[in-house]
Amino acid sequence: MSTENSLLQLLGCGSSDLLPEFNENKWLEIIELAGKQHVIPYLYYHLKEIGALGLIPAESKDVLLQSFKQSTFRNMAIIAEFRRIADAFNQKGIDVIGLKGLQLVQDVIYPHVGLRFMRDIDLLVPLKQLRNAHDISLSLGYMPEENIHDTDLHIKYHHHIPQQFNYEKNIVLELHGYLENVMRIDPAFWWESVKKFEHKIFLDDEKLLLHLCLHISYSDMFKTDLRHYLDIYMILKKKAINWKQFMSMAQEMGLAKGVLIVLDIVSTLFGLKLPKEVDSFIVRDEYHEESIKYAIEFMWQYRKSSKYYEQYRSKMFLTDEPILKRFFKRVFIPKEELCCQYSLRLSSGMLYMYYFVRIYDLFKRHFISTIKSKTDQKQIDVIAKTKILHAYLFKNKD
């Protein structure tokens, strides 16, 4: 049995009597993979719940336990900081929605605070209040790596303002105006029908599930880890979703393809039967099945962050164009976007000089990767598969 299938079998195992027998080397391989996929804390907790920890070699069990403890302490610190930030925003009349992990660990979707790996604090703030929210975050000890100007706060070329860091607490803050960086769904949609939990605002169950599905598919083009599919699996186990409303939202947006692929992958990975209201919409033709195959491949190839795959996104749109046309598109971007890239003011007298800086940066950043994209067979293969997925998702949307 492959290490990937072994990990999935452990995550879905419902009893210690059904636990496969692995030697210590195999356990260490499984734990290493679980670490890359950011599911070690959940794996530990799940094995403990089914009474299987006594069957695991001591060294492997200790690795699992230490990871679980570290995740618990880290998440407790992040949640406490989220509440501090949200309270400060609320005092100034700024509503804020806690996103992804913040909701998943507080809304009893995960049964323990340490089970869901979290890196940073993601918050959705009303577009008109982003500037005030940013000013408050500065007063709370969060500093951007670069100066933030008006163009950054307009959120036209990215879906959140540049990351801010609290170096004392080792926490990263992202203030979002939009929830995704591709479709530009009207933010007002996400603010409708929100719910409160311990005086904090979160998405309702259907929109939380929709957001997670869109994040995996249309935003990250399936360049994500097992953790995000586990999120959806946990929601489906814990929540009674209004499937008619859910599917209606996905169809009205024209984004049902990506949503259905994600749900079908969750069903495939965890052996979960999808409700009829969802399954009846899935057309399991060769394109759908091919998309699932490639998406799962990308998941097991995951490396630290989906940012590793941004090069595929840029190549995917421009690869077939003449090289000179591609060059001018990449270099001579709108002035506003150039300001965002280099933290400039639109009125800066140095603005046009930065087009030369951009030429240098693009050459430095992409010269080697461009050569690899033409010579490295693995990279060529991933780019080709990403283009197929992109064409399936975005052409002839439902």
KENU-805791 format. One line per 3 residues: number of its first residue (from 1); their letters; for each residue x, y, z of C-alpha. Coordinates in Angstrom, 1 decimal, padded with zeros to 4 digits. Last residue first. Layout:
NUM = a = X:Y:Z  ...
This chain:
398 = dkn = -022.2:026.4:-015.7  -019.0:028.0:-017.0  -018.4:027.4:-020.8
395 = kfl = -014.6:027.9:-020.3  -013.4:028.7:-016.8  -013.3:025.4:-015.0
392 = yah = -012.5:023.0:-017.9  -009.9:025.4:-019.4  -008.2:025.9:-016.1
389 = lik = -008.0:022.2:-015.4  -006.5:021.6:-018.8  -004.0:024.5:-018.3
386 = tka = -003.0:023.1:-014.9  -002.4:019.7:-016.6  000.0:021.3:-019.1
383 = ivd = 001.8:023.3:-016.4  002.2:020.2:-014.3  003.7:018.2:-017.2
380 = iqk = 006.1:020.9:-018.2  007.2:021.1:-014.6  007.9:017.4:-014.5
377 = qdt = 009.6:017.4:-017.9  012.1:020.1:-016.9  013.3:021.6:-020.2
374 = ksk = 010.9:024.4:-021.3  009.5:025.3:-017.8  013.1:024.9:-016.5
371 = its = 014.4:027.6:-018.8  011.5:029.9:-017.8  012.2:029.1:-014.1
368 = ifh = 015.8:030.1:-014.5  015.0:033.4:-016.2  011.9:034.1:-014.2
365 = rkf = 012.9:036.0:-011.0  016.0:037.7:-012.3  014.5:038.6:-015.6
362 = ldy = 011.3:039.7:-014.0  013.1:041.8:-011.5  015.3:043.5:-014.1
359 = irv = 012.4:044.4:-016.3  010.5:045.6:-013.2  013.3:047.9:-012.3
356 = fyy = 013.2:049.4:-015.8  009.4:049.9:-015.4  010.3:051.5:-012.0
353 = myl = 011.8:054.5:-013.7  008.2:055.4:-014.7  007.2:055.9:-011.1
350 = mgs = 010.1:058.0:-009.9  008.2:061.2:-009.9  005.7:059.7:-007.5
347 = slr = 002.1:060.8:-007.9  000.8:057.3:-007.9  002.6:056.6:-004.7
344 = lsy = 004.9:053.7:-004.7  004.8:050.4:-002.8  006.7:048.5:-005.5
341 = qcc = 004.1:046.0:-006.8  001.2:048.0:-005.7  002.5:051.1:-007.5
338 = lee = 003.1:049.0:-010.6  -000.5:047.9:-010.5  -001.7:051.5:-010.5
335 = kpi = 000.6:052.4:-013.3  -000.9:049.7:-015.5  001.5:046.8:-016.5
332 = fvr = 004.2:047.4:-019.1  006.5:044.6:-018.2  004.4:041.4:-018.3
329 = kff = 002.2:042.4:-021.2  005.3:043.7:-023.1  007.1:040.4:-022.7
326 = rkl = 004.1:038.3:-023.7  003.7:040.3:-026.9  007.4:039.9:-027.6
323 = ipe = 007.3:036.1:-026.9  004.3:035.4:-029.1  001.4:034.0:-027.2
320 = dtl = 000.8:030.3:-026.3  002.4:030.5:-022.8  000.5:033.6:-021.7
317 = fmk = -002.4:032.5:-019.5  -000.9:029.3:-018.2  002.5:030.8:-017.7
314 = sry = 001.2:033.2:-015.1  -000.8:030.5:-013.2  002.1:028.0:-013.4
311 = qey = 004.5:030.5:-011.8  002.0:031.0:-009.0  002.6:027.3:-008.0
308 = yks = 005.0:027.8:-005.1  002.5:030.4:-003.8  000.3:027.4:-003.0
305 = skr = 002.4:027.0:000.1  004.7:024.4:001.7  005.1:022.2:-001.3
302 = yqw = 002.0:020.1:-002.4  002.8:017.2:-004.8  000.2:015.0:-003.1
299 = mfe = -002.4:017.7:-003.7  -001.4:018.3:-007.3  -001.9:014.6:-008.1
296 = iay = -005.3:014.8:-006.4  -006.3:017.7:-008.7  -005.0:016.0:-011.8
293 = kis = -007.2:012.9:-011.2  -010.2:015.0:-010.2  -009.9:017.0:-013.4
290 = eeh = -009.6:013.9:-015.6  -012.7:012.5:-014.0  -014.7:015.7:-014.7
287 = yed = -013.3:015.9:-018.3  -014.0:012.2:-019.0  -017.7:012.5:-017.9
284 = rvi = -018.9:012.2:-014.4  -021.7:014.8:-014.7  -022.3:015.9:-011.1
281 = fsd = -025.6:017.6:-010.4  -027.4:014.5:-009.1  -024.5:014.0:-006.6
278 = vek = -025.2:017.2:-004.9  -028.9:016.9:-003.9  -028.4:013.2:-003.6
275 = plk = -026.0:013.7:-000.6  -022.4:012.7:-001.2  -021.2:009.4:000.2
272 = lgf = -017.9:009.8:002.1  -015.1:007.4:001.4  -012.5:009.9:002.7
269 = lts = -010.4:010.7:-000.4  -013.1:010.0:-003.1  -015.9:011.8:-001.4
266 = vid = -013.6:014.8:-000.7  -012.6:014.7:-004.4  -016.3:014.7:-005.4
263 = lvi = -016.9:017.7:-003.2  -014.0:019.6:-004.8  -015.1:018.7:-008.4
260 = lvg = -018.6:019.8:-007.6  -017.4:023.2:-006.4  -015.2:023.7:-009.4
257 = kal = -018.0:022.9:-011.8  -020.6:024.9:-009.9  -019.0:028.2:-010.5
254 = gme = -021.5:030.0:-012.7  -022.3:032.4:-009.8  -026.0:031.4:-010.0
251 = qam = -025.0:027.7:-010.1  -022.9:027.9:-006.9  -025.5:029.9:-005.0
248 = smf = -028.3:027.4:-006.1  -026.1:024.5:-005.1  -025.8:025.8:-001.5
245 = qkw = -029.5:026.8:-001.2  -030.7:023.3:-002.3  -028.0:021.7:-000.2
242 = nia = -029.0:023.3:003.1  -026.1:021.9:005.0  -026.6:019.9:008.2
239 = kkk = -023.2:020.3:009.8  -020.7:018.0:011.5  -019.7:015.3:009.1
236 = lim = -020.0:017.5:006.0  -018.0:020.2:007.8  -015.3:017.8:008.8
233 = yid = -014.9:016.5:005.2  -014.7:020.1:004.0  -011.8:020.9:006.4
230 = lyh = -010.2:017.6:005.5  -010.1:018.8:001.9  -008.2:021.9:003.0
227 = rld = -005.8:019.9:005.1  -005.0:017.6:002.2  -002.8:020.3:000.6
224 = tkf = -003.4:022.9:-002.1  -002.6:023.6:-005.7  -006.2:022.7:-006.7
221 = mds = -006.4:025.8:-009.0  -005.7:028.0:-006.0  -008.5:030.6:-006.5
218 = ysi = -010.9:028.6:-008.8  -010.7:025.2:-007.1  -009.4:025.2:-003.6
215 = hlc = -010.6:028.7:-002.6  -013.9:028.1:-004.4  -014.6:025.0:-002.3
212 = lhl = -013.6:026.7:001.0  -015.8:029.7:000.2  -018.8:027.5:-000.7
209 = llk = -018.5:025.6:002.6  -018.3:028.8:004.6  -021.2:030.2:002.5
206 = edd = -023.4:027.2:003.4  -022.5:027.2:007.1  -023.0:030.9:007.7
203 = lfi = -019.9:033.0:007.5  -018.4:034.2:010.8  -018.9:037.2:013.1
200 = khe = -017.5:037.3:016.7  -019.7:037.9:019.8  -019.1:034.3:021.0
197 = fkk = -020.3:033.0:017.6  -022.3:035.4:015.5  -023.7:034.4:012.1
194 = vse = -023.5:035.9:008.6  -026.7:036.0:006.4  -025.3:038.6:004.0
191 = wwf = -021.7:039.7:004.5  -020.4:037.2:001.9  -022.5:038.5:-000.9
188 = apd = -021.6:042.2:-000.1  -018.0:041.3:-001.1  -019.1:041.1:-004.7
185 = irm = -017.3:038.1:-006.2  -014.0:039.1:-007.7  -013.6:035.8:-009.6
182 = vne = -009.8:035.5:-009.4  -008.2:036.7:-006.2  -010.7:035.3:-003.6
179 = lyg = -012.3:036.5:-000.4  -012.3:040.2:-001.2  -011.4:043.2:000.9
176 = hle = -009.1:041.0:003.0  -006.9:042.1:005.9  -004.1:039.6:006.3
173 = lvi = -002.3:039.3:009.7  000.9:037.3:010.4  001.8:036.3:014.0
170 = nke = 005.2:035.9:015.6  004.0:037.5:018.8  006.7:040.1:019.1
167 = ynf = 007.2:040.2:015.3  003.6:041.2:014.7  003.6:041.1:011.0
164 = qqp = 001.4:042.7:008.3  000.7:041.1:004.9  000.1:043.4:002.0
161 = ihh = -003.6:044.4:001.5  -006.0:041.6:000.5  -007.6:040.5:-002.7
158 = hyk = -005.0:041.7:-005.2  -004.9:044.1:-008.1  -007.8:046.4:-007.3
155 = ihl = -007.6:046.2:-003.5  -008.0:050.0:-003.2  -005.9:049.9:000.0
152 = dtd = -002.8:049.0:-001.9  -003.3:051.9:-004.3  -003.6:054.3:-001.4
149 = hin = -000.2:053.5:000.0  001.3:050.8:002.2  005.0:051.0:003.1
146 = eep = 006.8:047.7:002.9  007.2:044.8:005.3  003.9:045.8:006.9
143 = myg = 003.8:046.3:010.7  001.3:045.0:013.2  001.7:046.2:016.8
140 = lsl = -001.9:046.9:017.7  -001.7:050.6:016.7  -000.7:049.4:013.2
137 = sid = -003.8:047.2:013.1  -005.9:050.2:013.9  -004.6:052.1:010.9
134 = han = -005.2:049.1:008.7  -008.8:048.7:009.9  -009.3:052.4:009.2
131 = rlq = -008.0:052.0:005.7  -010.0:048.9:005.0  -013.3:050.5:006.1
128 = klp = -014.8:051.1:002.7  -013.9:047.6:001.6  -015.7:046.0:004.5
125 = vll = -013.2:043.8:006.4  -012.6:040.0:005.9  -010.0:038.7:008.3
122 = did = -007.2:036.1:007.8  -005.0:035.5:010.9  -001.9:033.4:010.2
119 = rmf = -000.5:030.0:009.8  -003.2:027.6:011.1  -003.1:023.8:011.2
116 = rlg = -006.5:022.5:012.3  -006.5:020.0:015.2  -005.3:022.2:018.0
113 = vhp = -008.6:023.8:019.1  -010.3:020.4:019.5  -013.6:019.0:018.1
110 = yiv = -013.0:020.5:014.6  -016.3:021.8:013.3  -017.0:023.1:016.8
107 = dqv = -017.4:026.7:015.5  -014.2:027.9:017.1  -011.7:025.6:015.3
104 = lql = -013.2:026.0:011.8  -014.0:029.7:012.2  -010.5:030.8:012.8
101 = gkl = -009.2:028.2:010.3  -011.1:029.6:007.4  -012.0:033.3:007.9
98 = giv = -012.9:035.5:010.8  -015.4:038.2:009.6  -014.9:041.8:010.8
95 = dig = -017.2:044.6:011.5  -015.7:048.1:012.1  -017.5:050.4:014.5
92 = kqn = -014.3:051.6:016.2  -014.9:049.4:019.3  -015.6:046.6:016.8
89 = fad = -012.1:046.9:015.3  -010.4:046.7:018.7  -012.6:043.7:019.7
86 = air = -011.7:042.0:016.4  -008.0:042.5:017.0  -008.1:041.2:020.5
83 = rfe = -010.3:038.3:019.5  -007.9:037.3:016.7  -005.0:037.5:019.1
80 = aii = -006.6:035.0:021.5  -007.4:032.8:018.5  -003.8:032.9:017.2
77 = amn = -002.4:032.2:020.7  -004.7:029.2:021.2  -003.8:028.0:017.7
74 = rft = -000.1:028.0:018.5  -000.5:026.2:021.8  -002.7:023.5:020.2
71 = sqk = -000.4:023.1:017.2  002.6:022.7:019.4  000.8:020.1:021.5
68 = fsq = -000.4:018.1:018.5  003.1:018.1:016.9  004.6:016.9:020.2
65 = llv = 002.0:014.1:020.4  002.5:012.9:016.8  006.3:012.8:017.1
62 = dks = 005.9:010.9:020.4  003.7:008.3:018.8  006.2:007.8:016.1
59 = eap = 009.0:007.2:018.5  006.9:004.9:020.7  005.8:002.6:017.9
56 = ilg = 002.0:002.8:017.3  -000.5:000.2:018.6  -001.0:001.9:021.9
53 = lag = -002.2:005.0:020.0  -005.1:003.1:018.5  -008.0:003.8:020.9
50 = iek = -010.3:005.2:018.2  -010.2:008.7:019.7  -006.4:008.6:020.1
47 = lhy = -006.0:007.7:016.5  -008.2:010.6:015.5  -006.3:013.1:017.8
44 = yly = -002.9:012.1:016.4  -004.1:012.3:012.8  -005.8:015.6:013.4
41 = piv = -002.5:017.1:014.8  -000.5:015.6:011.8  -002.8:017.0:009.1
38 = hqk = -000.6:019.7:007.5  -000.1:017.9:004.2  003.7:018.0:004.5
35 = gal = 003.4:016.9:008.1  001.1:014.0:007.1  003.7:012.9:004.6
32 = eii = 006.4:012.8:007.3  004.0:011.0:009.6  003.3:008.3:007.0
29 = elw = 006.9:007.8:006.3  007.7:007.6:010.0  004.9:005.0:010.4
26 = kne = 006.3:003.0:007.5  009.8:002.9:009.1  008.2:001.8:012.4
23 = nfe = 006.4:-001.2:010.9  002.8:-000.9:009.9  -000.2:-003.1:010.7
20 = pll = -003.5:-001.7:009.4  -006.0:-000.3:011.9  -009.4:-002.1:011.5
17 = dss = -009.5:-003.3:015.1  -008.5:000.2:016.2  -011.9:001.4:014.9
14 = gcg = -013.3:004.0:012.5  -010.4:004.3:010.1  -010.8:007.3:007.8
11 = llq = -007.7:009.2:008.7  -005.7:006.0:008.9  -006.9:004.8:005.5
8 = lls = -006.0:008.2:004.0  -002.5:008.0:005.4  -002.0:004.5:004.1
5 = net = -003.3:005.5:000.7  -000.6:008.2:000.5  002.1:006.0:001.8
2 = sm = 001.4:003.5:-000.9  000.0:000.0:000.0
